[in-house]
Amino acid sequence: MTLSRPGPGRLLLAAGLLLALALPFLLEGYTTYRFTMAMIFAIAIIGLHLLIGLSGQFSIGHGAFFAIGAYATAIAMRDAQLNAYLAIALAGGAGFVAGFLFGWPALRMGYMHLALATWGLALAVPQLLKAEELEPWTGGVQGIYLERPGPPAGLPLSDDQWWYLVTLALLGVLLVPAWNLGRGRVGRALRAIRDNAIGAVPMGINVALYKTTIFGIAAAYAAVAGGLAGLLADYVAPDSYGVFFSILLLVGAVTGGLGSVWGAVVGGVLIQFLPDLAGTASGALSFPAYGLILLLLVYLMPHGLVGAVARLRGRGGPRGALDRTPGARHH
């Protein structure tokens, strides 16, 4: 019996994994922290890939679910005395419930109306977190300080290295169901809904259940990312999760490549490190330079960086939901 040789894709994946494992031992603490944040953004963007890339539901309010996860983690650790790892799991559950409940009344909304509803959610959640009535739980404008646990005793790792490895492991775990979801029967059903929601009904697809469930799953990914980000910063505050943050996540999804889980990983790295390129300009020009770089990326690579690489390899890039606007055609 002859063993088949691993393909170039698997070799590239193995090399990338080895590099990712080696990075925290090759970099200084602050750079390790920034790569950890890139992976956290990637986890949140995977949710946008599932929501927009697979099901065709548009969201400009993903930062709201990120905030829900951050606060759920902080409150669970402070009031329920849960350890950080259980608190992150609880945050994922809270994000799923919030996303499912938001997605249900949004079923009847068209593409643009859903975008406006999620925009409103992104505006409302930070203000709600500042409300005096909720201040005993949320800390109001002061926010909540968290005590991040260090590495287990006996492991020769710094805090930055430990949380990098924890985030890398969690990213790997969460990539697998997202990958399988897109390739299996559920993924085919979601694409059918995205392309023609009315035509999906005679095929036996429960459109309402699929759309609300995928909204909940996408929100759960964002909430887990929010919990990790809160722990990494040791602090959560409402102004950290405004509308601009939601737009930033959407930018990462589009520039990385909607329709690909690897595009989410690339998008996380881009929104973490792309401002560094703009920062090389003078202070007055840095923000316009950042916008110009984004415009060039979207114009030259409409399917994102992952889509551009796939096209160069002759495979064709992922088809992003932003190019299809299914909600504008099928109600």
matplotlib code that plots the C-alpha trace (Angstrom):
import matplotlib.pyplot as plt

x = [0.0, 1.4, 0.8, -0.4, 1.8, 0.3, -0.9, 0.6, -2.5, -1.8, 1.9, 1.1, -1.3, 1.2, 3.9, 1.5, 0.6, 4.3, 5.0, 2.0, 3.1, 6.7, 5.7, 5.2, 8.7, 10.3, 8.6, 8.7, 5.7, 3.9, 4.1, 2.8, -0.1, -0.9, -0.9, -3.2, -5.6, -5.4, -6.6, -9.4, -10.6, -10.4, -12.7, -15.3, -14.9, -15.6, -19.0, -19.4, -18.3, -21.1, -23.7, -22.9, -20.8, -23.0, -26.5, -26.5, -27.7, -25.9, -24.7, -23.1, -23.6, -21.3, -19.5, -22.6, -22.3, -18.6, -19.5, -22.1, -19.4, -17.0, -19.5, -20.8, -17.3, -16.6, -19.8, -19.5, -16.0, -16.9, -20.3, -20.5, -16.8, -16.4, -12.9, -12.0, -12.3, -15.9, -16.8, -15.8, -18.0, -20.8, -20.2, -20.6, -23.9, -25.1, -24.0, -26.0, -29.2, -28.8, -28.2, -31.0, -33.5, -32.3, -32.4, -36.0, -37.8, -35.3, -36.5, -39.0, -36.6, -35.0, -31.3, -31.0, -33.5, -31.5, -28.3, -30.0, -31.3, -27.9, -26.5, -29.1, -28.0, -24.4, -25.4, -27.8, -25.6, -22.8, -25.4, -27.3, -24.2, -23.8, -27.4, -27.7, -30.2, -27.6, -24.6, -24.5, -23.9, -22.0, -20.1, -21.5, -19.0, -16.3, -16.5, -15.3, -11.8, -10.9, -8.2, -6.8, -5.3, -1.7, -0.3, -0.6, 2.1, 5.1, 4.8, 7.7, 5.5, 4.8, 1.2, 1.4, 2.7, 0.1, -2.9, -1.5, -1.5, -5.0, -6.4, -4.6, -6.1, -9.6, -9.3, -8.3, -11.3, -13.7, -12.4, -13.3, -17.1, -17.2, -15.3, -17.5, -20.7, -19.8, -19.0, -21.9, -25.7, -26.2, -23.9, -25.8, -29.1, -27.7, -26.4, -29.8, -31.4, -28.9, -29.4, -33.2, -35.0, -38.4, -37.1, -35.5, -38.9, -40.2, -36.9, -37.9, -35.6, -36.9, -35.8, -36.7, -34.9, -31.8, -31.5, -32.1, -29.8, -26.9, -27.5, -27.1, -24.0, -22.4, -23.1, -21.7, -18.4, -18.3, -19.1, -16.3, -13.9, -15.3, -14.6, -11.1, -10.4, -11.7, -9.5, -6.5, -7.1, -8.0, -10.8, -14.1, -15.8, -18.8, -17.0, -14.7, -17.5, -19.0, -20.1, -16.6, -15.5, -18.4, -17.4, -13.8, -14.8, -16.8, -13.7, -11.7, -14.3, -14.4, -10.6, -9.8, -12.3, -16.0, -17.0, -13.7, -12.9, -9.2, -10.3, -11.4, -7.9, -6.3, -8.9, -8.0, -4.4, -5.2, -7.2, -4.6, -1.6, -2.8, -2.9, 0.9, 1.3, -0.8, 1.1, 4.3, 2.8, 2.7, 0.1, -2.1, -2.0, -2.2, -6.0, -6.5, -3.7, -5.5, -8.6, -6.7, -5.1, -8.6, -10.0, -7.1, -7.6, -11.4, -10.9, -8.1, -9.2, -13.0, -13.1, -10.4, -6.9, -7.8, -10.0, -7.1, -4.7, -7.2, -7.7, -4.0, -3.9, -6.6, -9.3, -11.6, -12.2, -15.0, -18.1, -18.8, -22.4, -21.8, -21.5, -24.8, -27.2, -29.6, -31.9, -32.5, -33.8, -35.6, -38.1]
y = [0.0, 3.4, 6.5, 9.6, 12.6, 15.6, 18.3, 21.8, 23.1, 20.8, 21.5, 25.3, 24.8, 22.8, 25.4, 28.2, 26.3, 25.7, 29.4, 30.4, 28.2, 29.6, 33.3, 34.0, 32.6, 34.7, 38.1, 40.5, 40.9, 43.8, 42.3, 39.0, 40.9, 42.4, 39.1, 37.8, 40.7, 39.8, 36.3, 37.7, 39.9, 36.8, 34.9, 37.7, 38.0, 34.3, 35.1, 37.7, 35.2, 32.8, 35.6, 37.5, 35.2, 32.1, 33.3, 36.7, 38.6, 42.0, 43.4, 46.7, 46.0, 43.0, 45.1, 45.0, 41.3, 41.7, 44.0, 41.6, 38.9, 41.2, 42.3, 38.8, 37.6, 40.5, 40.1, 36.3, 36.6, 39.5, 38.5, 34.7, 34.2, 32.0, 31.4, 33.1, 30.0, 29.2, 32.9, 32.9, 29.9, 31.6, 34.7, 32.6, 31.3, 34.9, 36.0, 33.2, 34.0, 37.7, 37.1, 34.6, 37.0, 39.9, 37.8, 36.6, 39.9, 40.9, 38.0, 40.2, 43.0, 43.6, 43.8, 47.5, 47.6, 44.8, 46.9, 49.9, 47.7, 46.4, 49.9, 51.0, 48.1, 49.2, 52.7, 51.5, 49.0, 51.3, 53.8, 51.1, 49.9, 53.5, 53.6, 54.4, 51.6, 49.1, 50.7, 48.1, 45.4, 47.2, 49.8, 52.6, 54.8, 53.6, 50.0, 46.9, 45.8, 42.1, 40.0, 37.9, 34.6, 33.8, 30.6, 27.4, 27.0, 25.2, 26.4, 28.6, 31.1, 34.8, 36.1, 37.3, 33.9, 32.0, 34.0, 33.9, 30.1, 30.0, 32.3, 30.3, 27.1, 28.6, 30.0, 26.6, 25.0, 27.5, 27.4, 23.7, 24.0, 27.1, 25.3, 22.2, 24.3, 25.9, 22.6, 20.5, 20.3, 23.3, 25.4, 24.3, 25.3, 28.7, 29.4, 28.4, 30.9, 33.5, 33.1, 32.7, 32.6, 32.1, 29.2, 27.6, 26.9, 24.3, 22.5, 21.8, 24.4, 26.1, 29.6, 31.3, 28.7, 28.7, 32.5, 33.0, 30.2, 31.4, 34.9, 33.4, 31.5, 34.5, 36.5, 33.7, 34.0, 37.7, 37.3, 34.8, 37.2, 40.0, 38.0, 37.2, 40.9, 42.0, 39.6, 40.6, 44.3, 43.5, 46.1, 46.6, 50.0, 50.9, 53.4, 50.6, 49.1, 51.9, 51.9, 52.5, 49.2, 47.3, 48.9, 47.9, 44.2, 44.5, 46.0, 43.0, 40.6, 42.3, 42.9, 39.4, 37.7, 37.0, 33.4, 32.0, 31.1, 31.8, 35.2, 35.9, 35.1, 37.3, 40.1, 39.9, 40.4, 43.3, 45.4, 44.9, 45.8, 47.8, 51.0, 50.6, 51.2, 54.4, 55.4, 55.7, 58.9, 62.1, 62.5, 64.7, 62.2, 58.9, 58.6, 59.5, 57.1, 54.3, 55.1, 55.1, 51.7, 50.3, 51.7, 50.2, 46.8, 46.8, 48.1, 45.9, 42.8, 42.8, 39.3, 40.1, 38.9, 35.3, 35.6, 37.3, 34.5, 31.8, 33.5, 33.7, 29.9, 29.6, 28.4, 31.4, 33.5, 33.2, 35.0, 37.6, 38.3, 42.0, 41.6, 39.7, 41.7, 38.8, 40.6, 43.3, 40.7, 38.1, 38.7]
z = [0.0, -1.0, 1.1, -0.8, -0.6, 1.2, -1.2, -1.3, 0.7, 3.6, 3.6, 3.6, 6.5, 8.5, 7.9, 8.9, 12.1, 13.0, 12.4, 14.6, 17.4, 17.2, 17.0, 20.8, 21.5, 18.7, 19.4, 22.3, 24.6, 22.9, 19.4, 20.8, 22.3, 18.9, 17.2, 19.9, 19.2, 15.4, 16.2, 18.4, 15.6, 13.3, 15.6, 15.4, 11.6, 11.2, 12.5, 9.8, 7.2, 8.4, 8.5, 5.4, 3.3, 3.8, 4.6, 2.9, 6.0, 6.3, 9.7, 10.6, 14.3, 15.1, 17.6, 19.8, 20.2, 20.8, 23.7, 25.1, 25.2, 26.9, 29.6, 30.1, 30.8, 33.2, 35.1, 35.3, 36.8, 39.1, 40.4, 39.9, 40.6, 37.5, 36.2, 33.0, 30.8, 31.9, 31.7, 28.0, 27.3, 29.1, 27.0, 23.8, 25.1, 25.9, 22.4, 20.8, 22.7, 21.9, 18.2, 17.9, 19.6, 17.4, 14.3, 14.8, 14.4, 11.7, 9.5, 7.6, 7.0, 3.6, 3.0, 3.6, 6.5, 8.2, 7.8, 9.4, 12.3, 13.0, 12.7, 15.4, 17.5, 17.3, 18.4, 21.2, 23.0, 24.2, 25.4, 27.2, 29.0, 30.4, 31.7, 35.4, 35.9, 34.8, 36.4, 39.3, 36.7, 33.9, 35.9, 33.8, 32.0, 34.4, 33.0, 34.8, 35.6, 35.1, 36.7, 34.0, 35.2, 34.4, 33.0, 35.0, 37.7, 36.3, 32.7, 31.7, 29.8, 30.2, 30.4, 26.8, 25.6, 27.5, 26.3, 22.7, 22.9, 24.5, 21.7, 19.0, 20.3, 20.5, 17.0, 15.8, 17.6, 16.2, 12.7, 12.3, 12.8, 10.6, 7.9, 8.1, 8.3, 5.0, 3.3, 4.6, 4.2, 6.4, 4.2, 1.1, 2.7, 3.7, 0.2, -1.2, 1.2, 0.3, -3.5, -3.4, -0.1, -1.7, -3.9, -0.8, 0.8, -1.7, -1.1, 2.5, 4.0, 7.2, 6.2, 9.5, 11.6, 9.5, 9.4, 13.1, 14.1, 11.9, 13.3, 16.8, 15.9, 14.3, 17.4, 19.6, 17.7, 18.2, 21.9, 22.5, 20.8, 23.0, 26.2, 25.1, 24.2, 27.6, 29.4, 27.3, 28.1, 31.8, 31.3, 29.5, 28.8, 26.7, 24.4, 23.2, 21.2, 19.2, 15.6, 14.2, 15.8, 14.1, 10.7, 11.4, 11.8, 8.5, 6.8, 8.0, 6.6, 3.2, 2.7, 4.0, 1.7, 2.5, 1.8, 3.2, 6.8, 6.0, 4.8, 8.3, 9.6, 7.0, 7.8, 11.5, 10.7, 8.3, 10.7, 13.4, 11.4, 8.3, 10.3, 10.8, 7.0, 7.2, 10.4, 8.4, 7.0, 9.0, 11.7, 9.5, 6.6, 8.5, 8.5, 4.8, 4.0, 5.9, 3.9, 0.6, 1.4, 2.1, -1.1, -3.1, -1.5, -2.2, -5.8, -6.8, -4.9, -4.7, -3.3, -0.7, -0.4, -0.1, -3.2, -5.1, -4.2, -5.2, -8.6, -9.1, -8.6, -11.1, -8.7, -8.6, -5.5, -3.0, -4.0, -1.4, -0.3, -0.7, -4.4, -4.6, -2.4, -2.1, 0.3, -2.3, -4.8, -2.8, 0.0]

ax = plt.figure().add_subplot(projection="3d")
ax.plot(x, y, z, "-o")
ax.set_aspect("equal")
plt.show()
